[in-house]
Amino acid sequence: MDLPITGWHAHVYYDPTTTKAAAETLREGIAAGFPAAVLGRWHEVPVGPHTAAMYQVAFAPELFPRLVPWLALHRAALSVLVHPETGRQRADHTRHALWMGPPLPLKAEILPE
């Protein structure tokens, strides 16, 4: 059964002491080039299933063809997790996920099926 993709999330991971400036530059570029994207709060410590500091970018399916390639070219050395929103959080963060840069471990077991 195919589930509809109602939106997308990109999680931009950074180290608060060494790569936050790169994450800030990327965030500014997203805000300037993709005003319809919703920039989430900075999380300086791991939150939820994420094991590193990060911020989230939420965006509609119609932005995917422009925003995801832009992230691929502008992410510098940052790891970025891109996943769909289908209502199945664990699958969305794992089986349906796309990674740019080195994948980071996730605590997927805390996400609902």
N, C-alpha and C positions, 0 to 999 in steps of 0.2 A: 504494500500500500504506500503510495507516495503522499507525503505530508506537504502541505503548502508552506512555502517560505514566506513568512510575514515580515521579516526584516533581517538585518545582519548586524553583528557586533565585531569590532576589531579590538583586541586587547593589546596595548602597546606596553611592553615590559621594559623596565630600566632599573639601573642601580642608582639610588639617591645620591651616592657620593661620587660616582664616576661618569654616568651617562645621562644624568637628568637634563643637562643642557641640550643634548641631542634630542631627547624626548620633547623638550620645550619647543625646539625649532620645528620638529615634525608636527606638533600640535598647532603651532601658529600657521603652518602651511595648510593643514587640514581646514582650519577655521577660515582662512582667506580663500581657498580654492573650492571649498565644499560647504557653503553656509547652511545647507539643509541637514548636514550631519550634526548629531547631538554629541557634544563632548562631555564625558563624565568627569567625576571628581578625581583628583590625584589620590592615590592610595600609596602612601610611603612605606607601608608594611603589607605583607601578604594578607589577602582578604578572600573569603570563600574558598573556592577550589584552587585559587591562584597562589603560587609559591614564591612570588616575587612582587616587588612594587610595580604598579601599573596604573594606567587609566584606560577607560573604555570609550570607544567611539561607536555610536549606534547610527545606522543608516538604512534607508529604504532600499528594497531590491533594485529599483531603477538607477541608484547610484553605483551599484557594484561594478559595472563595466568601466567606469571612469576612476572611482576611488581606489579599488584594489590594485590595479596596475600602478597608479600613482604612489601608493604605499610601497609597492615592491621596489620602485626606483628611488624613493626618498627616505626610506627607513634607516639609512646609515647602517650601523652595526646592531641595531635593536632587533630583538625578537618580537614578532607580531603574530598573534593567533587570530584568525578570521573564522567566524562560524555563523551558520544560519540560525535563525530563530524559527523552530518548527513546533515548539511546545514540549519537546523531549530534551531537557537540559543536558542529561548525561551524554546522550548520543550526539547532540549538537556540539558539545565541547570536545568530543573524542572522535567518534567515527566519521562525523561530517565536517571535521575541522580542517583548515588549511593553515600551514605554518610557513612563515617567512623568517629566515634565519634559524638558528638552532632552536629546536623545540625544548620547552621547559616542562618539568614534571607538573602534573596537575593532581589534586586530590579529588579525582572524579567520583570516588565512592561517596562523597558527601552530597553529590547532586542527585535529585530525584530522577528515576528512570524516565 
